[in-house]
């Protein structure tokens, strides 16, 4: 593991859910996360739902970051951009009219609502299993909620994640070893440069799936239908062509290692950890909050119906 971004496998996989269940309902999973009953990778949970990476940064830098995402759509496909200071997503989660909300759907009763007429069934400060906090381009803290750190003058970005596609791959007979083993996916820094915008510049991060050679064409066809979840692969086999040492595939920069068997090839997709890699090149950013790799915000949206 390198550069301080990697999520320790032991810190996540040893703290799963209170009953080790596989969650199907996004609302139930988010509630378990909020109540600290689930701190693990969201890989393999809520199949068929859109999962998102999170980036929260100062309002003054939001326009440039928005342009960065637009110019690097495959690495950073935008799902939702929240209002300034808001932590309650409107497009990606179901909502209740405020006078109909019950204790079952309560989020944080002691916190102020950022919405005028409804309560969201989600809170980005508490509903991801683990967060990273950066100051001046350096990782300073990893935590399971950011209630005490959320800046009022910030803008939150939800960015698509390849976990969104897992159900479609599995339904079409493609085995995903990390889902079967309940581990995080391996992720690697690459030599592929992102298109820079202002202070935001750096190289792409990719995730890797071992796919049987006979399933490669099917995998490409299926994933290409999900541009909001990074779409088709950027590389199939030959990791050296994107700056990854093939002898170190079992030493990912983030996430957990996974075996590539003799009848398989490593298939690399763009990864939403890319912004975290880019943030390391931004020493003048006062405070940035992101998800920890593999610890996504799970939305209520079906995987094939982005907002």
N, C-alpha and C positions, 0 to 999 in steps of 0.2 A: 504494500500500500504506500501511497506517496502523497505529498503536498498538503496533508491536513484535511482533505476533503472526504476521504474514504470513511464509510460507515462500517464500524466493526461488526462482523458477523455475530460475534458472541453477545454484543450488546443488544442486538435485535432478536436473533433467532432463539435465544434463551428466555425471552420475555414475549410470549405470543399472546394468546387470549386466555381469559380465565377458565375457559372450558376447551381450549384448543380447537374450536370449531372453525369451519369455513363459512364466512359470512356471505350471504346472498343479497341482503338488503343494504343499500348504501346508508339509509338512515340509522339502521341498527348498528352498522359498523362505526359510523361517525359517533354515535352515542357511546359505544364501548371505548373508543379512542378518547373521547372527552372525559370519560369517567376513569381513565387510566387503567382500564381492563385489557387494553390491546396496545402494545407497543412493539410493532414488527413491520416488516415489509408488507405492502398491500398486494403484492404479486399473488395471483390465484384467488383473490377475493372479489366478490361482486362481479362475476363474469358477465360480460355483455354491457357493462356500463363504462362511460368515459371516465378515465382517471387523469389527473392533472398534476404537473409540477407547479411550484409556487415561487414567485419572486416578488418581494416587496421592497420598494426603494423610494427615496425622496421624490416629492412632486417635481422639483426642479430638474430632475434627471429623467422623468417619465417619458417625455416626448422623444428624446434620443433613444431610449430603450425600446419604445414602441416601433420606431423606425428600424432599429436593429433587428427586432423580431420580423418585421415585414420584409427585410432584405435577406433574412436567413430563415425562410418559412419552414424548410424541412427540419431544421434543428429546433426551431422555436415556433411551432404552430400555435397561434393565439386562440384560446377558447373563450376567455372572458377577461375584460379589463374593468376593474371596479372604480367607483367614484373615489375622489380624494378622501382619505381617512377611513373609508369603509372596509369592514371585514366580513360583511354579509353578502355573499354572491346572490345575484338576482336571476341570472340566465341559466345557471347550471344546477340549481337546487329548487325543490318545491317550497312553497311558502304558505303561511297561514295568515289570515286576517288577524290583526292584533287582538281583537275582542273574542276570537275563537280559539286562541292558543291555549293549550292545556299543559299541565305539568309534564305530561308524557313527551311533549315536543319542546320543553323548555331548553334554552341554550345556556345562557349565563344570566340568571335573574338579577345579579348585582351589577351588570354592565349596561351602559347606555346603548339604546338601539340606534343604528344609523339609518333606519328606514321610517318613513312617515306613517304608513298605513298597514304595514304587515311585519311579521317576524319571519325571518328566513329559518329554515330547518338546518342551518349550518352556520358555523363560526370559524373563519379561517385562522383565528388565534389558538384554537383548541382542537380542531378536527383533523389534524394530520398527526401521525404517530410520533414524528420527531422532526425538529427544526434545527437549522444552523443560523447563527447570527454572525455577521461580518462587520468589522469596523475598519475603515481605511485599508481595504483590500486584504485583511487578515481575518481568519476564523478565530472568534473569541469565545464562543459558547455553543454547546449543543444541548437542547432542552426539549421537553415533551409538551410545552405550551409557551406561547409568547404574549400572554395577556399583559404582562408588566413591561413589555418591550415595544409594543406596536405604536409607531409614531402617528400622530394626528395628521401630519402633513405628508403622508405616504400614499403611494398608489400600488395596488396589488394586481399582479398579472397571473392568470392561470394559463398554463402552457400544456399542450397535449402530451400524452405519454403512450409508449408502445404497449403498456399493459392493457390498454383499451382493446387491442386486437387479439388478445390471447384466446378469448372464447371462440372467435371465428376460426382461428387456426386449429384449435382442439376439435371443434365440431367437424372439421374437414380432415380429421385423421392425422394431424401433425402433432407429434409428441413434443411437449415442452418440459424439459428435464427440471428446470427450476421450479415450475409449478408443481410437478410431481413430488419433488423433494422439499417443497415449502421453503425455498431459499430465495435470496435476492438474486437478481441478474448480475453478471459481470459487466463492468463498464471500463472503458479505456480512453485515455487521452490519445489524440491522433495528430497527424501533421497536416490535416485539412484546415486551411484558414477560413474563418468566417469573414463575411463582408463587414468591414468596420464601419461604425457610425460614432463619431465623436470619440469619447473616451472608451467606448465599448468595442473591444477588439480581442482576438485570441483565436485559439483553435477549437475545432469541434470535438465533442466527446461522443463516443458511440457505445451502444449496448451490443451484446453478442448472444445469439442463440445457436446451439448446435442443431443442424437440420440434416436429415438424411438426404443423400445426394439425389435420390429418386423423388424427393418431395420439394426440391429447390424451386422448380418452375411454379408449383402450386403456391408455395410460400410467397413468391414474388407477386403472383397474380392477386392473391388475397390482400397482402399488405398495401399494394398500390391503390386499393380502393379506400384507404384510410389516410388521406393526406393530413387530417387533423390529429393523427397519432404517429407522425413521422414518415408514413408512407413506405415505399419500397426500400430495399437495402441500398446502402452506399457502397458496400463491398461484399463480395462472396468469395471466401477463401483468400489466400495471399495477403495476410494481415500486414506484411511488410510494405505493401503498396500504399498503406495509409499511416505508416509510421509506428506500427505495433510489432514488437518482436514476437514471432511465432513461438519461440521457445519459452515465452513468459505469459502464455495465455492463462496459465493457472495462477498468475499473480496480477489480477486486475487492479486498476487504480482505485476503483470503487466497487462496492458490492461483494459478492461471493464468487469463488471460482466454480466452474462447471466443466466436466469432462467432455471432450470432443472425441467421439469414437471413430473407428476406422471407416465405417460406412457413412460418415457425416462430414460436413464442412462447416466451419464457423461462418455465420451470417451476421453481418454488422449493420445495425440501423442507427440513424441519428438518435441522440439522447438528450433529454431535457436537463441533464446536468451541465450541458454546454454553458448556460449563463453563469453557473457557479465558477466554472473555469475562467470565464471572461472577467468576472468580478475581481479575481485575483490581480488583474491588471488595472484596477481602479482604486488607487490609494487615496483619492480625494473624496470617495463616497463615505459619508459619515456613518451611516447605519443601513445595512441590508439584511433582510430576513429571507431565507429560502427553506424549502423542504430538505430533509436529509435524503440522499440517494436511495430510491426504492420505497420511500415513505410518502405516498401520494395523497392528494385530496381526491376522494371518490365522489363523483357527482351523481345526480339522479337521472342523467341523460343516457339514453340508449347509445351504444357504441357507434351506430351508423346514422345517428341524427344529431350532429353538432349544432350549436346555436347559430 
